[in-house]
Amino acid sequence: VGDGDDPATLDRAEVGRIFGAESGRSVATLIGVFGDIDLAEDAVQEAFAVALGRWPADGLPPNPGGWITTTARNRAIDRLRRESRGRELLSEVAALSPGDREPGMAEGTGTVPDDRLRLIFTCCHPALSTQTQVALTLRLLGGLSTIQVAGAFLVAEATMARRLVRAKHKIKAARIPYRVPADHQLPGRMRPVLAVVYLVYTAGLTDPADPGLCAEPVRLARILATLLPDEPEVGRSLPCTTSCSWSPRPRSWPSTGPSPSARSTAPPPRSLGEDRAEGRGDVGERGPHGQHGGDQLLLRPRRRPGCRGRATPVAPGRAHPGAGVPERGLAGQGRPRTARPPATPRPSCGSTPTARPPTWG
Amino acid sequence: MPQYLLSVHSVEGEARDPMTDEEMQQSWKQIQLLNEELKAAGAWLFSGRLHDPDTATVVRVSDGEVLTTDGPFVEAREHLGGFYIIEAADLDAALVWASKATAAVGKPIEVWPFAATEA
């Protein structure tokens, strides 16, 4: 991203966009280092403030992700040094950290990709409600601000802030582990993860005011595809699902949101062919765990890969594997919007999903 | 090591076919096996089945006086039927025990972390 960017054009919105794209990785890495979500989040937020001050003047660092991780890690260490409990934690961190994650950690590519995978599985732990899973994923991995997450759910910022605080408290108090589940647990654990990616995706499509949301599931799906290449749903079908519908998105949607600058910096639409190249999956393929992935339960756009429309959302009020009770707006239903996408109904991208009870919780 | 309460939830007056002697023995055996497994793994701290809620008594302080009354404190159709207190490395480990417990007792299990064991 942006090596050739002219520093003069790097305004606050651009810094925000780059930061949003990179911060999930940094948050994941720092949770892995410090074992504390709040600390990681706050430190990355502080790094953002530093970036806002420096990047427009000095230009983009060669490796923005590495810069964010290093800056945030130093801020976190500074904070821990100021607290007595923090000093204990710090000595534990120093004792536990493998050498390669110490000072040089954020140099080069700078990150351990597994940290993001661990974070996905923590955010999408079945012990958390689906709404909470989506909110946490958007906030921690997607780098969205609390107010943006609140916007996706159509709730007040304070309400979302409380929900996120409660969720993080549960993760800490109940000790929801920060790790990728063992192979035999993966089938059950993949389902909510895929459901969340799907819901995030739907949220993006139904919120023309925030193109960042729309790009997010594509990015999450790519991360999953890289990290879990053996899961057919993730490795092949999901990128097809998301980008198939994502790419032909009309650019003429009325601007309803306060961030025209964010809109102008949204990634350019990709061609369908380009997207399809990613979706090499066959319909109905089973994973190594002998089951269909969650996406196959949610929507089946691969049956009509040429379809350009929005994926069929689950009918309001219907049970939906992993979806729990999507809040107004998040699945794009019952959402009182004054400005809608063009009135022409876009064709549905697959059959109406079969309602199935979730197999967890 | 973090500790968890696995509470077994019973529904009062729940219509269900009475267990045959054989089923009862089977269930009893499964519960015993689970207890042995918990103990062998070093996870067991305590477990027990409770009598029906109408055997419960509530004690509270009201206007500086200790008041003793009949009945469970929470008037609900669902009540605590029994519980396990276990040690587990994290929630996932506790959930594995909980899934074995719900299979053995045939009732939903709630998994609660103990506050005192929070890091």
Boltz contact constraints between the chains, C-beta under 6 A:
constraints:
  - contact:
      token1: [A, 173]
      token2: [B, 113]
      max_distance: 6.0
  - contact:
      token1: [A, 173]
      token2: [B, 118]
      max_distance: 6.0
  - contact:
      token1: [A, 174]
      token2: [B, 91]
      max_distance: 6.0
  - contact:
      token1: [A, 174]
      token2: [B, 113]
      max_distance: 6.0
  - contact:
      token1: [A, 175]
      token2: [B, 2]
      max_distance: 6.0
  - contact:
      token1: [A, 175]
      token2: [B, 90]
      max_distance: 6.0
  - contact:
      token1: [A, 175]
      token2: [B, 91]
      max_distance: 6.0
  - contact:
      token1: [A, 176]
      token2: [B, 91]
      max_distance: 6.0
  - contact:
      token1: [A, 177]
      token2: [B, 90]
      max_distance: 6.0
  - contact:
      token1: [A, 177]
      token2: [B, 92]
      max_distance: 6.0
